[in-house]
Structures are given as C-alpha cells and as structure tokens.
C-alpha cells in the first residue's frame, strides 16, 4: 500500500494537532453482511426476549434477568469480545460496538448486561493469571456464572483509592481475610463472582476475585433507586471473608491499574449503550408526534415539535459519528499491538489505554445527549409522558444514572484535560509546537483566502477549532508554568477546556462521516446529512466561542486578554446557517419515515 492511500491511525488525543481523512475512519453505514446479521440477531433478542419482559425486569422478578443472561450466553453474545480459547467469539471491536448499541434500549437490563460483560469479566481477562482465566472466563462467557464489580464504598466514590475495605494475610499465607463494605454494586443480588478492591495491610490497594458462597459475605437490601429499578443494586459486606491467596487479581498494590484501565473501555461501551437508547427514544418521539392530533392535525406538523425532532436526530448523528470513529481506532490499535506480538487481551488493554481521552469524551457526551433526547421525548408526549403507561417516563428515569457511574461526568471532564497534559509532558503528544504556531498566527494578518470544495467552510471551521483549543489550553498552561495559576484548583477552567476539546472531536467526526457518505450507497439524500452537519457545527461554534471567552476571562486580563479575545473571534467564523430551514428539512424526513431513520 503506497503512502498516498495508506490509512492514518492517530494516537490518543492526537486529533487536536493532526487531521484525519474520511477514508481513515469507519462509519456505521459501512457494516458488512456478517455484522448486519449479528446486529439483527441482537435486535430480535431485544424485541422478542427483553422488551416483552420489561415489567418483570422492573419488578426484579426472580430468575428473569439471570435467565436472559443465560440465553445471551447460549447465543455467544456474552463472549463476543472474549478470546476463543475461553469460549468467546473474538469478534472485532466494530461488531461489538454494534452489539452494545443495540442493547442500549433495554433499560435496566442493559446495566446487568454491561456490568457482567465489562467490569465483571474484563479484570480477569486483562489481569488474571492463566489459571484464573481458565477457571472463571468460560463459565462467565456461557452465562453459567454472573459477575459483579465492587469498588465504591460509602466514603469513597470518585476518590476510589480512599477505600477502607482491608485484606490481611493469614499466618500460614494461604488466604486473605477481607473486612469492609461496598455500595451501589450492580448485579450484587445474583452475582456468583465479585471483583473486589481492598487494601492489603491497610495501604496496598489490590484486586481480588471473591466467590459468592464465601463465609462472611453478606448482602444489604435492594436499593430503592430513582431509575434502573430492574437492575439489582445492593451493598456487599465482608466480615472475615477468607479469600485464597491464589485469588489475588494482578499485582499486590497495583489494584488502581485494574480499576482505571477497566473503566476506560467501560466508558466507551457506555457511550455506545447511550447511543442505542437515544435512538429508540427518538423513534418513540417521532411515532407519538405523528399519532397525537391537536387542532385537527398531528402535532408533528408544528414547528416547535419539528425543532425537537430535528435536534434529537442531529445530536444522535453527531455522537454516533464519534462512537464509531473511536470504535475503529480501538480495533486498529489492537491489531497493531497483536501484529507486534502482544496477546489478544494485552492488545485490547493497551488500545483502551491509548484512547482513554476519547473514551471519556464519549462517556460524557453520550450520556448527556441521551439525557437531552429522553427529556425532549417526554416533552413531546406532554402529560402522557409523565404517565408510567408509556415508555417515556421510564426512559427519562433510567437515563439519569449514566452521568454518574463509570466516573461522574465532572470527573471525566477533568480527566480528559489531565490525560491530555500528561501525554504532552511524557512526549507522547506534541502540543507545545502547534500551540506556539497559533500564538505566532495571532500576531499576523488573517488570511482572506476563501475555502474551496463542497465542505470547504466546514473543513476550515474544524481547523480553526483546533487552533482555538490550543490557544486557550496553551494560555492556561503558560499561566501555570509562570506560577500565576494552579489548574488543579481551577475545575471550572478544566471543564470548559474539556468541553471545547470534546466539541472539536465530535464536530470533526461528524464532518468526516458526512464526507465519507458521498461514496456509500444510502436511501437518505446527502442534503439531509449535510443539514445535520451544518446545524451541529453552527451551534458548536457559538458554544466554542462562549467556552473560550469564559475560560480566558477567568485568568487573563489587559493586553493579553484583548489579544486572546480577538483570537476567539478569529477562530469562530463559521458562516451563520439558516438552522430553522435546515431543521425543518431534517424533521420532514423523520416524520415521513415515522421513525429515526438516519
């Protein structure tokens, strides 16, 4: 393959300083026949097995969730991401992303499913000994065993390393005694295997595999939650629980590596699950808007409703573009490590660590877009949306947890920038040079050259967004180096910059997908994809301008501030779009198809 056609695979965070081409990314419209078959199989399982039992799941009727997990195990869907040697299907990451997206609308069940296949199984795959993998993974893949993950404690939520649960080695060295408690443990009510984090001798944070029938392990009552009522959530108590020394997971004192690395891929999967949930909610909104008549016509005829439908579709389309872009980056990086000689599990772990920034972005924006979509769906339903007779109320309640677990969205925002700066300090990412180039550009006359090509204005806007982020982040970093700012104490600044970085990534992903769609057969007119791109970019431009301005005024003043604010205007010049007309065009297609159709 020559240099002209070879794909460019960016490293984590590198999208800030390097460009991608449409041919470098994967879009969901490119899925092959095998992937379509698997997608349809999961959709059929959702429609025929999960949704008909949703009320039983909500009431936590005994055996229903476990029975469904068993059936998924029989279909191979609990091990689609697992190596074949442990009974898995070892499917590529894009196919697994499709599976997770299609499981997204399953409400409470998606929590049980995700906890089992993700934070329940992956610690053993990534950090277990071969004996531990052979003992547990085949039975977890088949559904014979169910898994839970025990990290959070009453006094340690976001600060996971402040855990007080302790483990002390017995005199004969054969087992550890665990004492403490965990809370908010998904699947606790029926799990057979618990991944537990405790401090050996009170200071060495370490992971353990703990079996349910261990003496001294007891459960609290089911939590009475606002949403996801069908998922089992209990406290887990450990009173002198004997855990064989052979069940230490990973290295002693290195439990943080397990906790944080497993969360990286968990955040990505959560973004995909939120995407699937958002699509079904938008679908519900369109159907109800067409069915509900007021003033002798369907409410889908009204501009206020069409605005909501179009905005739902636009935001879903944007985050979906980013989800599958990252999905493919994870797959290609995994294959790169495999080719270098790494095992399947090590390659997956390294790939997830490489794109930790992007995974956090998807967790934050995926969960917040789902919240937006379910809120608007409920509003479109009016009073019926507030009733438990339909699905709008349950979706509204269920969605709210996504902004809290897998690290709150606030924590993930700050992590995004922390990881970006750390990568720069370690030499993995050169943002100093590009940031300095932006400073020099600010001192020069702006170019009057007009963008060329079908998406010339959009390509230019993305390039300017990158300069804007570099300018703001660079200025903040410079203030810190000069001792005028301590960014660790400036959470508002960190979160603003994180949002700017996220908008940049999602806007670029949406542009690349829209460009690539020119060459992919579709039943949707390209004008509609272009409309969603332009609406999203138009609104993101205003948000980028405000975020940059708010951030700069927090630490700069005088001539520095005036220069930087001129830079904000210079780098946010995407031409204003007639978003009213564009949204009407998008909504008209949704109404015509009577479903979310993009």
C-alpha positions in Angstrom: 0.0 0.0 0.0 1.6 3.3 -1.0 1.9 6.4 1.2 -1.0 8.1 -0.6 -3.6 5.5 0.1 -2.3 4.2 3.5 -4.7 4.9 6.3 -3.6 7.3 9.1 -4.3 6.0 12.6 -4.0 8.8 15.0 -2.7 8.2 18.6 -4.9 9.1 21.6 -5.5 12.8 21.8 -3.7 13.4 18.5 -6.9 14.7 16.8 -6.1 18.1 18.4 -2.9 18.6 16.4 -3.3 16.3 13.3 -6.0 15.9 10.7 -7.9 12.8 9.6 -9.3 12.0 6.2 -12.7 10.4 5.5 -11.0 7.2 4.4 -9.3 6.9 7.8 -12.5 6.4 9.7 -15.2 3.7 9.9 -18.9 4.7 9.7 -21.9 2.5 10.6 -23.2 2.7 7.0 -20.2 0.5 6.1 -21.1 -2.5 8.1 -20.7 -5.8 6.2 -23.3 -8.7 5.8 -22.0 -10.6 8.8 -22.2 -7.5 11.0 -25.8 -6.9 9.8 -26.7 -10.5 10.7 -25.3 -10.1 14.2 -27.0 -6.7 14.6 -30.3 -8.2 13.5 -29.9 -11.1 15.9 -29.4 -8.7 18.8 -32.3 -6.5 17.7 -34.5 -9.7 17.5 -33.4 -10.7 21.0 -34.3 -7.2 22.3 -37.8 -7.2 20.7 -38.7 -10.9 21.4 -37.0 -11.6 24.7 -36.2 -8.4 26.7 -38.9 -5.8 25.9 -41.8 -8.3 26.5 -40.3 -9.0 29.9 -39.6 -5.4 30.8 -42.2 -5.1 33.5 -41.0 -8.3 35.1 -37.4 -7.0 35.0 -38.5 -3.7 36.6 -40.1 -5.6 39.4 -37.0 -7.8 39.7 -39.0 -11.0 39.4 -36.6 -13.8 40.5 -34.7 -15.5 37.7 -35.8 -13.2 34.8 -32.5 -11.3 34.4 -30.4 -14.3 35.0 -32.5 -16.3 32.5 -32.0 -13.6 29.9 -28.2 -13.6 30.6 -28.2 -17.3 30.1 -29.9 -17.0 26.8 -27.4 -14.4 25.7 -24.7 -16.8 26.7 -26.2 -19.6 24.6 -26.1 -17.2 21.6 -22.5 -16.3 22.3 -23.3 -12.7 23.0 -21.7 -12.7 26.5 -18.4 -13.6 25.0 -18.4 -11.7 21.7 -15.4 -9.7 22.9 -13.6 -12.7 24.5 -10.8 -14.9 23.1 -11.9 -18.2 21.5 -9.8 -20.2 23.9 -12.2 -19.2 26.8 -15.3 -19.9 24.7 -15.6 -16.4 23.3 -16.3 -15.4 19.7 -13.4 -12.9 19.5 -15.3 -10.5 17.2 -13.8 -7.3 16.1 -14.5 -4.1 18.0 -16.8 -2.5 15.5 -19.1 -5.6 15.7 -19.0 -5.4 19.5 -19.9 -1.7 19.3 -23.0 -2.6 17.2 -24.0 -5.2 19.8 -23.7 -2.7 22.6 -25.6 -0.1 20.7 -28.4 -2.5 20.0 -28.5 -3.4 23.7 -28.8 0.2 24.7 -32.7 0.4 24.6 -33.0 -2.5 27.1 -33.3 -0.2 30.1 -32.4 -1.7 33.4 -31.3 -4.9 31.7 -28.5 -3.1 29.9 -27.0 -2.3 33.3 -26.9 -6.0 34.3 -25.6 -7.0 30.9 -22.9 -4.3 30.8 -21.7 -4.9 34.3 -21.4 -8.6 33.6 -19.5 -8.4 30.3 -17.5 -5.4 31.2 -16.3 -4.5 34.7 -17.2 -8.1 35.8 -15.3 -10.1 33.2 -12.6 -7.8 31.8 -10.5 -7.5 35.0 -10.0 -11.3 34.9 -9.2 -11.2 31.2 -6.8 -8.3 31.5 -5.1 -9.0 34.8 -5.9 -12.6 35.8 -3.4 -15.5 35.8 -3.9 -18.2 33.2 -5.3 -20.4 35.9 -7.9 -17.7 36.9 -8.9 -17.2 33.3 -9.4 -20.9 32.7 -11.4 -21.3 35.9 -13.8 -18.4 35.5 -14.0 -17.0 32.0 -15.6 -19.9 30.1 -18.3 -20.1 32.8 -18.8 -16.3 32.6 -18.9 -16.4 28.8 -21.5 -19.2 28.8 -23.7 -17.4 31.4 -23.3 -20.2 34.0 -21.8 -17.6 36.3 -22.7 -13.9 36.7 -20.2 -11.2 37.7 -20.2 -8.0 39.8 -17.6 -5.3 40.4 -17.0 -4.0 44.0 -15.2 -0.7 44.0 -17.3 2.1 45.6 -17.7 2.5 49.3 -19.7 4.8 51.5 -16.7 7.1 52.0 -15.1 6.6 48.6 -17.0 7.4 45.4 -15.0 9.4 42.9 -12.0 9.1 45.2 -11.8 5.3 44.7 -8.3 4.9 46.3 -9.7 6.2 49.6 -11.3 2.8 50.1 -11.3 1.4 53.7 -12.0 -2.3 53.0 -8.9 -4.1 54.0 -7.3 -7.5 53.4 -4.9 -9.2 55.8 -2.8 -12.2 55.0 -3.3 -15.2 57.3 -0.4 -16.6 59.3 0.0 -19.6 57.0 -0.1 -17.3 53.9 -2.8 -19.3 52.3 -5.6 -16.8 52.3 -6.5 -13.2 53.0 -9.2 -12.0 55.4 -11.4 -9.3 53.9 -13.3 -6.8 56.1 -15.3 -3.8 54.9 -18.3 -2.9 52.8 -19.1 -1.8 49.2 -22.1 0.0 48.0 -24.0 0.6 44.7 -22.9 -2.8 43.5 -24.7 -3.7 40.2 -25.7 -7.4 39.9 -25.0 -8.0 43.6 -28.3 -9.8 44.2 -27.5 -12.7 41.8 -23.7 -12.5 41.1 -21.6 -15.6 41.6 -18.3 -13.8 41.3 -17.3 -10.4 42.8 -14.3 -8.4 41.7 -13.4 -6.7 45.0 -10.8 -4.0 45.8 -9.3 -3.8 49.2 -6.1 -2.5 50.9 -3.7 -5.2 52.0 -2.4 -4.2 55.4 -4.5 -1.1 55.1 -2.4 0.5 52.3 -1.7 -1.7 49.3 -4.8 -1.2 47.0 -5.3 -4.6 45.4 -7.9 -6.6 43.4 -9.4 -9.9 44.5 -11.7 -12.5 42.9 -14.3 -13.4 45.6 -16.8 -16.2 45.2 -20.4 -15.6 46.4 -20.6 -18.6 48.7 -17.6 -17.4 50.8 -18.4 -17.4 54.5 -18.8 -13.9 55.9 -20.0 -12.4 52.6 -23.5 -10.9 53.0 -25.7 -8.5 51.1 -27.8 -5.5 52.0 -31.3 -5.0 50.8 -32.1 -3.9 47.3 -31.6 -0.2 46.9 -34.8 1.8 46.2 -33.5 3.8 43.2 -34.9 6.6 41.1 -34.3 4.7 37.9 -32.9 1.5 36.5 -35.2 -0.2 39.0 -34.9 -3.6 37.3 -31.1 -3.8 38.0 -30.0 -5.4 41.2 -28.1 -2.9 43.3 -27.0 -3.8 46.8 -24.4 -3.2 49.4 -21.9 -6.1 49.9 -20.4 -6.7 53.3 -17.2 -8.6 54.1 -16.7 -9.9 57.6 -13.5 -12.0 57.9 -14.1 -13.4 54.4 -11.4 -15.9 53.5 -10.1 -15.4 50.0 -7.5 -17.8 48.7 -4.1 -16.1 48.1 -4.4 -17.6 44.6 -7.4 -15.2 44.0 -5.4 -12.0 44.2 -6.0 -10.3 40.9 -3.0 -8.7 39.3 -0.1 -7.4 41.4 -0.3 -6.6 45.0 -0.6 -2.8 45.5 -1.4 -2.3 41.8 -5.2 -2.5 42.0 -5.6 1.0 40.7 -4.3 -0.2 37.3 -7.2 -2.7 37.2 -9.8 -0.2 38.3 -8.8 2.6 36.0 -7.9 0.6 32.9 -11.2 -1.4 33.0 -13.1 1.9 33.3 -11.6 3.2 30.1 -13.3 0.6 27.9 -16.4 0.7 30.2 -16.7 4.4 29.3 -16.6 3.7 25.7 -19.2 0.9 26.0 -21.4 3.3 28.0 -21.3 5.8 25.1 -22.4 3.1 22.7 -25.2 1.9 25.0 -26.4 5.6 25.4 -26.4 5.9 21.6 -28.7 3.0 21.3 -31.0 4.2 24.0 -31.2 7.7 22.4 -32.1 6.2 19.0 -35.1 4.2 20.4 -36.3 7.3 22.4 -36.1 9.5 19.3 -38.0 6.8 17.4 -40.7 6.8 20.1 -40.9 10.6 19.8 -41.5 10.6 16.1 -44.2 7.9 16.2 -46.0 9.7 19.0 -45.8 13.1 17.2 -47.4 11.5 14.2 -50.1 9.8 16.2 -51.1 12.6 18.5 -53.6 15.0 17.0 -54.3 18.5 18.3 -56.2 21.3 16.5 -57.3 18.8 13.8 -53.8 17.8 12.8 -50.8 15.7 14.0 -48.5 17.6 16.3 -45.6 16.6 14.0 -46.9 19.4 11.7 -46.0 22.0 14.3 -42.7 23.9 14.1 -42.0 23.6 17.8 -42.2 19.8 17.7 -40.3 19.6 14.4 -37.5 21.6 16.0 -37.3 19.0 18.8 -37.3 16.0 16.5 -34.6 17.5 14.3 -32.4 18.4 17.2 -32.7 14.9 18.6 -31.6 13.4 15.3 -28.8 15.9 14.8 -27.2 15.2 18.2 -27.6 11.5 17.8 -26.0 11.6 14.4 -23.1 13.6 15.8 -22.3 11.3 18.7 -22.8 8.2 16.6 -20.1 9.5 14.2 -17.7 9.8 17.1 -18.6 6.5 18.7 -17.8 4.5 15.5 -14.7 6.6 14.8 -13.3 5.6 18.2 -14.5 2.0 17.8 -12.4 1.7 14.7 -9.4 3.4 16.3 -9.6 0.9 19.2 -9.8 -2.0 16.7 -6.9 -0.8 14.5 -4.7 -0.1 17.5 -5.5 -3.5 19.0 -4.5 -5.2 15.7 -1.3 -3.1 15.6 -0.3 -4.5 19.0 -1.3 -8.0 18.0 1.0 -7.7 15.0 3.8 -6.6 17.3 3.4 -9.9 19.3 1.0 -8.9 22.1 -1.7 -11.3 23.2 -5.3 -10.6 22.4 -6.1 -9.4 25.9 -2.9 -7.3 26.3 -3.6 -5.7 22.9 -7.1 -4.8 23.9 -6.0 -3.3 27.2 -3.3 -1.2 25.5 -5.7 0.1 22.9 -8.2 1.2 25.5 -5.4 2.9 27.5 -4.3 4.7 24.3 -7.7 6.2 23.6 -8.6 6.9 27.3 -9.2 10.6 26.3 -11.7 9.7 23.6 -13.4 7.2 25.8 -14.1 9.8 28.4 -15.4 12.2 25.8 -17.9 9.6 24.6 -19.0 8.8 28.1 -19.7 12.4 28.8 -21.4 13.4 25.6 -23.1 10.1 25.0 -24.8 10.3 28.5 -25.7 13.9 28.1 -27.2 13.5 24.7 -29.2 10.6 25.9 -30.5 12.8 28.7 -31.4 15.5 26.2 -33.2 13.1 23.9 -35.3 11.4 26.6 -36.2 14.7 28.1 -37.5 16.0 24.7 -39.3 12.8 24.1 -41.1 13.1 27.3 -41.9 16.8 26.5 -43.3 15.8 23.1 -45.6 13.3 24.9 -46.9 16.1 27.1 -49.0 14.8 30.0 -48.8 11.3 28.7 -45.0 11.5 29.1 -45.5 11.9 32.8 -47.5 8.7 33.0 -46.0 5.3 33.6 -48.3 3.8 31.0 -45.8 4.5 28.2 -42.0 4.2 27.9 -41.1 7.9 28.1 -41.2 8.2 31.9 -39.1 5.1 32.4 -36.5 6.1 29.8 -36.3 9.5 31.5 -35.6 8.0 34.9 -33.3 5.3 33.6 -31.1 7.7 31.7 -30.0 9.8 34.6 -27.6 7.4 36.1 -25.3 7.4 33.1 -23.9 10.8 34.0 -22.9 9.4 37.4 -21.4 5.9 37.1 -18.1 5.0 35.3 -16.8 8.2 36.9 -19.1 11.2 37.1 -19.2 13.5 34.0 -17.4 16.2 36.0 -14.6 13.8 36.9 -14.3 12.6 33.3 -14.1 16.2 32.0 -11.2 16.9 34.3 -9.6 13.6 33.5 -9.8 14.5 29.8 -7.5 17.5 30.2 -5.3 15.9 32.8 -4.6 13.0 30.5 -4.0 15.4 27.6 -1.4 17.3 29.5 0.2 14.2 30.9 0.6 12.8 27.4 2.2 16.1 26.4 4.6 16.0 29.3 5.6 12.4 28.6 6.4 13.4 25.0 3.6 11.2 23.5 1.8 14.3 22.2 3.4 17.5 20.9 1.0 20.3 21.7 3.7 22.9 22.6 4.8 23.4 19.0 1.3 23.7 17.5 0.3 26.0 20.4 3.3 28.2 19.7 2.4 28.3 16.0 -1.1 29.6 16.9 0.4 32.3 19.1 2.6 33.4 16.1 -0.5 33.3 13.8 -2.3 35.7 16.2 0.3 38.3 15.5 -0.1 38.1 11.8 -2.9 39.3 9.4 -5.7 36.8 8.9 -5.9 35.1 5.5 -8.5 36.5 3.2 -8.4 33.3 1.1 -11.9 31.7 0.7 -12.2 27.9 1.4 -12.7 25.7 -1.6 -14.6 22.5 -2.1 -18.0 21.1 -1.1 -17.1 21.2 2.6 -14.5 23.9 2.5 -16.2 26.1 5.1 -16.6 23.1 7.4 -13.0 21.9 7.0 -11.8 25.4 7.8 -14.0 25.6 10.8 -12.6 22.4 12.3 -9.0 23.6 11.7 -9.9 26.9 13.5 -11.5 25.0 16.4 -8.1 23.2 16.8 -6.3 26.5 17.0 -8.8 27.8 19.5 -8.4 24.9 21.8 -4.6 25.1 21.5 -4.7 28.9 22.2 -6.9 28.6 25.3 -5.2 25.4 26.7 -1.8 26.8 25.9 -2.5 30.1 27.6 -3.8 28.3 30.8 -0.7 26.0 30.8 1.6 29.1 30.4 -0.1 30.8 33.4 0.5 27.7 35.4 4.2 27.5 34.4 4.6 31.1 35.4 3.1 30.4 38.8 0.0 32.5 38.3 -2.5 29.6 38.1 -2.9 26.2 39.8 -5.0 24.3 37.3 -5.7 21.5 39.9 -7.7 24.1 41.8 -9.4 25.6 38.7 -12.0 23.0 37.9 -14.2 25.4 36.0 -11.4 26.1 33.6 -10.6 22.4 33.2 -14.2 21.5 32.4 -14.6 24.3 29.9 -11.4 23.3 28.0 -12.6 19.7 28.2 -15.9 20.7 26.5 -14.0 22.6 23.8 -11.9 19.6 23.1 -15.0 17.3 23.0 -16.9 19.6 20.7 -13.9 19.7 18.4 -13.7 15.9 18.3 -17.4 15.3 17.7 -17.6 18.1 15.1 -14.7 16.6 13.2 -16.1 13.1 13.5 -19.4 14.3 12.1 -17.7 16.1 9.2 -15.6 13.1 8.3 -18.7 10.8 8.3 -20.7 13.2 6.2 -17.8 13.5 3.7 -17.5 9.7 3.5 -21.2 9.2 3.0 -20.8 10.7 -0.5 -19.3 7.3 -1.5 -21.6 5.0 0.4 -25.0 4.0 -1.1 -27.8 5.3 1.1 -31.6 5.8 1.0 -31.1 9.2 2.6 -30.4 12.2 0.5 -26.9 13.7 1.1 -28.6 17.0 1.6 -30.0 15.7 4.9 -26.6 14.6 6.2 -25.2 18.0 5.2 -28.1 19.7 7.0 -27.3 17.8 10.3 -23.6 18.6 9.9 -24.3 22.3 9.4 -26.8 22.6 12.3 -24.4 20.9 14.7 -21.4 22.9 13.6 -23.3 26.2 13.7 -24.4 25.6 17.3 -21.0 24.2 18.3 -19.4 27.4 17.0 -21.4 29.5 19.4 -20.6 27.2 22.3 -16.9 27.2 21.5 -16.9 31.0 21.5 -18.6 31.2 24.9 -16.5 28.4 26.5 -13.3 30.1 25.2 -14.4 33.5 26.4 -15.5 32.3 29.8 -12.2 30.5 30.3 -9.9 33.3 29.2 -11.6 35.9 31.3 -11.1 33.7 34.3 -7.3 34.1 34.3 -6.2 36.7 31.7 -6.5 40.5 31.7 -5.3 43.6 30.0 -3.5 43.3 26.6 -3.2 39.5 26.9 -7.0 39.2 27.3 -7.7 41.6 24.4 -5.4 39.6 22.1 -6.9 36.3 23.1 -10.4 37.5 22.7 -9.5 38.7 19.2 -8.3 35.2 18.6 -11.6 33.8 19.8 -13.4 35.9 17.1 -10.9 34.9 14.5 -11.2 31.2 15.2 -15.0 31.0 15.4 -16.1 32.4 12.0 -18.1 29.5 10.6 -20.8 31.3 8.5 -24.2 31.5 10.2 -26.6 28.9 8.9 -30.4 29.0 8.4 -30.9 26.4 11.1 -34.6 26.9 11.0 -34.8 25.8 7.4 -32.2 23.0 7.9 -34.1 21.6 11.0 -37.4 21.6 9.1 -35.7 19.6 6.3 -34.4 17.0 8.8 -37.7 16.8 10.7 -39.7 16.4 7.5 -37.7 13.2 6.7 -38.2 11.8 10.2 -42.0 12.5 10.0 -42.2 10.9 6.6 -40.4 7.8 7.6 -42.2 7.7 11.0 -39.0 6.6 12.8 -35.5 7.6 13.5 -34.1 6.9 10.0 -30.5 8.1 9.9 
